[in-house]
Amino acid sequence: MLKGPYKRYEDLYIYGFKNSHKALRDLEEEDLIGYWEEDGIGVLFFHKEKDDLVKELITKYHLELDLKQRVKYSEWNEKRMPKPFEVGPFKVAPVWYEGKWDIVFDPSVVFGEGTHPTTSLMLESSWEFFQTFGLPQRVLDIGCGSGILTLLWSKLGSKVTAVDINPLCIKVTKHNLSLNGLSAEIIESDIKRLLPLKVDLVLANLYKGLLIDLFGLPSFWTSKYYLVSGFVITMEEELKQALTPFSCEILWRKERNSWVCWLIKNVTNC
Ligand SMILES: C[S@@+](CC[C@H](N)C(=O)[O-])C[C@H]1O[C@@H](n2cnc3c(N)ncnc32)[C@H](O)[C@@H]1O
């Protein structure tokens, strides 16, 4: 995240490890952007080269360095440079843009900088859902990333629970909520360990494999509406097959650059 003298991202100095250590989650360092952890692998992101510090950490926590890379922020996230955008009446911008914004956010290095087709489909569909069905009291954001969807629904007035498996996403989402004076329940966990969670609307911009796993769990189908994305047209049939044992209706389908978003109604819980 941006802090201290850092007001925007320029170069990312990335140190990836073959393993991880929980102490890295609490690492405090002025040039640190954040610590990413997923599937037992840890990655440190800095604004500056930090070879000496990383050497110390390797010795202290028995880490195994896998890669060291310098990447321009403009090249990160498949070159999706965060920029201002609108959703419904809200003007949203990364923190380094000057101006009058309804929502600001620090995209950091996690997913959810707003420009990926799946995120923009989820944001637009969220607004359309709000206009069509009104405000859901409780919203569950599965895989919150930067917290961009959580920010929108919290701003609209829903009580949001945001879940992510990656501790950096949890830190970034908390930070982004505080930047906007908003609040939500934020949980670091694999979603499969938390289910069932009954809410009015579930947001799930995930990858196909996880969606298929979740679709197959009765404990996933305890809510009424589900906005899902994270898959392309060629994956749709397989995902539909995974839905069939349950009584679900796809109320609408949106598509952008081959990416798809569905609004699913769970008929059994109506
Ligand atoms: C595609 S990003 C979506 C980010 C944001 N919600 C958006 O729409 O732009 C998916 C997120 O799901 C998280 N994730 C992956 N597997 C997960 C799991 N089993 N439980 C919880 N979160 C998970 C990832 O860490 C990542 O932040």
The ligand as a MOL file (V3000), in Angstrom:
LIG
                    3D

  0  0  0     0  0            999 V3000
M  V30 BEGIN CTAB
M  V30 COUNTS 27 29 0 0 0
M  V30 BEGIN ATOM
M  V30 1 C -10.4130 -12.1400 -9.6270 0
M  V30 2 S -10.0230 -11.5570 -8.0310 0 CHG=1
M  V30 3 C -11.4590 -10.5650 -7.6990 0
M  V30 4 C -11.1470 -9.2630 -6.9950 0
M  V30 5 C -12.3390 -8.2950 -6.9050 0
M  V30 6 N -13.4130 -8.8720 -6.1520 0
M  V30 7 C -12.8210 -7.9080 -8.2880 0
M  V30 8 O -13.9680 -8.2370 -8.6240 0
M  V30 9 O -12.0660 -7.2640 -9.0220 0 CHG=-1
M  V30 10 C -10.2680 -13.0400 -7.0840 0
M  V30 11 C -9.8520 -12.9700 -5.6290 0
M  V30 12 O -10.2330 -14.2050 -5.0220 0
M  V30 13 C -9.2730 -14.5370 -4.0300 0
M  V30 14 N -9.3890 -15.9900 -3.7680 0
M  V30 15 C -8.8980 -17.0010 -4.5290 0
M  V30 16 N -9.2250 -18.1830 -3.9730 0
M  V30 17 C -9.9440 -17.9210 -2.8580 0
M  V30 18 C -10.5730 -18.7360 -1.8540 0
M  V30 19 N -10.5180 -20.0860 -1.9110 0
M  V30 20 N -11.2190 -18.1240 -0.8310 0
M  V30 21 C -11.2580 -16.7740 -0.7530 0
M  V30 22 N -10.6930 -15.9540 -1.6740 0
M  V30 23 C -10.0540 -16.5140 -2.7120 0
M  V30 24 C -7.9420 -14.0830 -4.6380 0
M  V30 25 O -6.9740 -13.8850 -3.6400 0
M  V30 26 C -8.3620 -12.7970 -5.3680 0
M  V30 27 O -8.1450 -11.6660 -4.5590 0
M  V30 END ATOM
M  V30 BEGIN BOND
M  V30 1 1 1 2
M  V30 2 1 2 3
M  V30 3 1 2 10
M  V30 4 1 3 4
M  V30 5 1 4 5
M  V30 6 1 5 6
M  V30 7 1 5 7
M  V30 8 2 7 8
M  V30 9 1 7 9
M  V30 10 1 10 11
M  V30 11 1 11 12
M  V30 12 1 11 26
M  V30 13 1 12 13
M  V30 14 1 13 14
M  V30 15 1 13 24
M  V30 16 1 14 15
M  V30 17 1 14 23
M  V30 18 2 15 16
M  V30 19 1 16 17
M  V30 20 1 17 18
M  V30 21 2 17 23
M  V30 22 1 18 19
M  V30 23 2 18 20
M  V30 24 1 20 21
M  V30 25 2 21 22
M  V30 26 1 22 23
M  V30 27 1 24 25
M  V30 28 1 24 26
M  V30 29 1 26 27
M  V30 END BOND
M  V30 END CTAB
M  END
